[in-house]
Amino acid sequence: MNITDKDILVDLYKRNSKHSGYQILPNSLKSIIEEDVTQFIPRYETQRLDWLKAQVDFSKMRVLDIGGNTGYFSFETLDLGAREVVYVEGNKNHAEFVEKAARLLNKNLKVYNRYFDFSTDFSKEKFDVVLLFNVIHHLGDDFGNSEISMDEAKQQMSGAINYFSDKCDLLVLQMGFCWKGDRTKLLFENGTKEEMITFIQGTCESNWDVQSIGISEIDNEETVYRPLSEINLQRDDSMGEFRNRPIFILKSK
């Protein structure tokens, strides 16, 4: 690798956007550029990945990563044995960063720089696993019609989830409690995990089985994801909004 390749990657990783600072570097890139960048504030990527790989065997899987940001989960699932990852990201800098990094590392990673269309994209393709981390609550903001009401947005979020029921075996889903990231626009009246779980279960009833739900807890000052329980079902505002978001693993019926 020459210095230009490294400089380009560092520059792309540092460039700002509304969702910049959302993912740390994947392990496969740390030895190349870590010393030249200040890592973003983590959003518990390693803890979410620990939960995910305890639930899903990625060996030989074909994975679709929607809203892949700077590619943490794309690269990590490849390192866990996925045979191919298809990455979709609307931010040009992030997509270019992932494309150049994949080429440098010789990874089987296809990059698409666009916001995912939940009515037409990859409509005839099949995946083993779809990663849909923290995307659909931005419907009407980053993508979709900005003029829709919240009720219409929730219906379209349900449609986005069900869009994949005939396109993959497993859907990994995480979403926020606030519509468009606006804390004054709660998607659920009381902003509770129980309300979100009820919403997802209702959405999934015809097309998906809820295989597992991961909930973050604090154990010896460390964040860990554990199976849903009566205790961790309760919202803990001291953990912040992000760590209150459950991770759903849905299996197509």
Secondary structure, DSSP 8 states (H G I E B T S, - for coil): --HHHHHHHHHHHH---TTTT-----HHHHHHHGGGS------SHHHHHHHHHHH---TT-EEEEET-TTSHHHHHHHHTT-SEEEEE-S-HHHHHHHHHHHHHHT--EEEE-S---TTTTTTT--EEEEEEES-GGGBTTTBS-TT--HHHHHHHHHHHHHTTTTTEEEEEEE--SBGGG-TTSBSSTT--HHHHHHHHHHHHTTTEEEEEEEEEEEETTEEEEEE--TTTTS--GGGHHHHT--EEEEEE-
